[in-house]
């Protein structure tokens, strides 16, 4: 299982209250494969940096989920088939890497315990 963040830009003519329930139907793909939907954030209507399908605004939604790569690929495919979805972006969230400063602090803490 991997951690993913999916950003979805929806048609601005949709009612913002119906965005989360409509996305929930697509998230069943993740749930049926044993994945977990951690958070669904609807940011609301925002201005786009360039027009997409003659729309200068879009409703943004961010999904945090843990799933298999195949299930996320299927979710992205299903979202792409919807006419109300303008764009999707899937990003894999990596665990934060240890920096030199944090590694040095951990090493010093270990020495202090001895």
One Martini backbone bead per residue (centre of mass of N, CA, C, O) as a GRO file, in nm:
protein
  114
    1UNK     BB    1   0.098   0.036   0.021
    2UNK     BB    2   0.020   0.372  -0.076
    3UNK     BB    3   0.062   0.718  -0.081
    4UNK     BB    4  -0.190   0.952  -0.194
    5UNK     BB    5  -0.252   1.242  -0.410
    6UNK     BB    6  -0.560   1.390  -0.531
    7UNK     BB    7  -0.636   1.615  -0.788
    8UNK     BB    8  -0.946   1.790  -0.854
    9UNK     BB    9  -1.109   1.941  -1.138
   10UNK     BB   10  -1.414   2.102  -1.161
   11UNK     BB   11  -1.695   2.213  -1.268
   12UNK     BB   12  -1.835   2.529  -1.185
   13UNK     BB   13  -2.152   2.447  -1.221
   14UNK     BB   14  -2.141   2.305  -0.974
   15UNK     BB   15  -2.233   2.205  -0.668
   16UNK     BB   16  -2.040   2.210  -0.383
   17UNK     BB   17  -2.218   2.005  -0.208
   18UNK     BB   18  -2.188   1.758  -0.439
   19UNK     BB   19  -1.888   1.674  -0.457
   20UNK     BB   20  -1.829   1.467  -0.231
   21UNK     BB   21  -2.051   1.254  -0.304
   22UNK     BB   22  -1.948   1.207  -0.599
   23UNK     BB   23  -1.659   1.111  -0.517
   24UNK     BB   24  -1.746   0.866  -0.340
   25UNK     BB   25  -1.815   0.674  -0.576
   26UNK     BB   26  -1.515   0.655  -0.680
   27UNK     BB   27  -1.387   0.553  -0.397
   28UNK     BB   28  -1.481   0.252  -0.415
   29UNK     BB   29  -1.231   0.145  -0.561
   30UNK     BB   30  -1.048   0.166  -0.311
   31UNK     BB   31  -1.218   0.007  -0.098
   32UNK     BB   32  -1.243  -0.275  -0.256
   33UNK     BB   33  -0.906  -0.307  -0.250
   34UNK     BB   34  -0.823  -0.207   0.063
   35UNK     BB   35  -0.831   0.079   0.090
   36UNK     BB   36  -0.780   0.430   0.206
   37UNK     BB   37  -0.971   0.713   0.299
   38UNK     BB   38  -0.862   0.991   0.473
   39UNK     BB   39  -0.928   1.253   0.274
   40UNK     BB   40  -1.176   1.517   0.189
   41UNK     BB   41  -1.110   1.817   0.008
   42UNK     BB   42  -1.291   2.120  -0.043
   43UNK     BB   43  -1.191   2.430  -0.176
   44UNK     BB   44  -1.340   2.523  -0.422
   45UNK     BB   45  -1.361   2.807  -0.599
   46UNK     BB   46  -1.120   2.874  -0.865
   47UNK     BB   47  -0.879   3.019  -1.039
   48UNK     BB   48  -0.733   2.976  -1.336
   49UNK     BB   49  -0.440   3.009  -1.527
   50UNK     BB   50  -0.611   2.852  -1.747
   51UNK     BB   51  -0.807   2.744  -1.982
   52UNK     BB   52  -1.068   2.488  -1.955
   53UNK     BB   53  -1.308   2.438  -2.155
   54UNK     BB   54  -1.389   2.752  -2.127
   55UNK     BB   55  -1.271   2.772  -1.827
   56UNK     BB   56  -1.168   2.997  -1.549
   57UNK     BB   57  -1.293   2.787  -1.349
   58UNK     BB   58  -1.278   2.576  -1.043
   59UNK     BB   59  -1.324   2.282  -0.854
   60UNK     BB   60  -1.150   2.189  -0.575
   61UNK     BB   61  -0.999   1.861  -0.494
   62UNK     BB   62  -0.865   1.664  -0.217
   63UNK     BB   63  -0.708   1.337  -0.199
   64UNK     BB   64  -0.645   1.109   0.062
   65UNK     BB   65  -0.460   0.798   0.009
   66UNK     BB   66  -0.452   0.434   0.049
   67UNK     BB   67  -0.294   0.224  -0.204
   68UNK     BB   68  -0.283   0.078  -0.493
   69UNK     BB   69  -0.175   0.143  -0.807
   70UNK     BB   70  -0.417   0.017  -0.965
   71UNK     BB   71  -0.650   0.170  -0.820
   72UNK     BB   72  -0.552   0.458  -0.893
   73UNK     BB   73  -0.561   0.418  -1.198
   74UNK     BB   74  -0.868   0.363  -1.207
   75UNK     BB   75  -0.961   0.627  -1.081
   76UNK     BB   76  -0.835   0.811  -1.300
   77UNK     BB   77  -0.994   0.691  -1.535
   78UNK     BB   78  -1.284   0.752  -1.428
   79UNK     BB   79  -1.245   1.059  -1.401
   80UNK     BB   80  -1.170   1.108  -1.708
   81UNK     BB   81  -1.471   1.022  -1.812
   82UNK     BB   82  -1.577   1.268  -1.690
   83UNK     BB   83  -1.725   1.574  -1.777
   84UNK     BB   84  -1.685   1.733  -1.490
   85UNK     BB   85  -1.383   1.673  -1.533
   86UNK     BB   86  -1.101   1.856  -1.608
   87UNK     BB   87  -0.880   1.753  -1.382
   88UNK     BB   88  -0.593   1.544  -1.293
   89UNK     BB   89  -0.374   1.463  -1.002
   90UNK     BB   90  -0.116   1.230  -0.928
   91UNK     BB   91   0.047   1.174  -0.607
   92UNK     BB   92   0.324   1.053  -0.447
   93UNK     BB   93   0.386   0.998  -0.112
   94UNK     BB   94   0.668   1.050   0.064
   95UNK     BB   95   0.870   1.004   0.298
   96UNK     BB   96   1.058   1.174   0.495
   97UNK     BB   97   1.373   1.278   0.489
   98UNK     BB   98   1.669   1.271   0.632
   99UNK     BB   99   1.861   1.499   0.759
  100UNK     BB  100   2.158   1.595   0.873
  101UNK     BB  101   2.054   1.736   1.131
  102UNK     BB  102   1.868   1.501   1.233
  103UNK     BB  103   2.090   1.285   1.239
  104UNK     BB  104   2.275   1.434   1.439
  105UNK     BB  105   2.068   1.455   1.670
  106UNK     BB  106   2.027   1.149   1.704
  107UNK     BB  107   2.323   1.085   1.769
  108UNK     BB  108   2.345   1.269   2.022
  109UNK     BB  109   2.115   1.128   2.180
  110UNK     BB  110   2.253   0.851   2.194
  111UNK     BB  111   2.505   0.948   2.351
  112UNK     BB  112   2.351   1.064   2.603
  113UNK     BB  113   2.238   0.781   2.703
  114UNK     BB  114   2.533   0.649   2.767
   0.00000   0.00000   0.00000
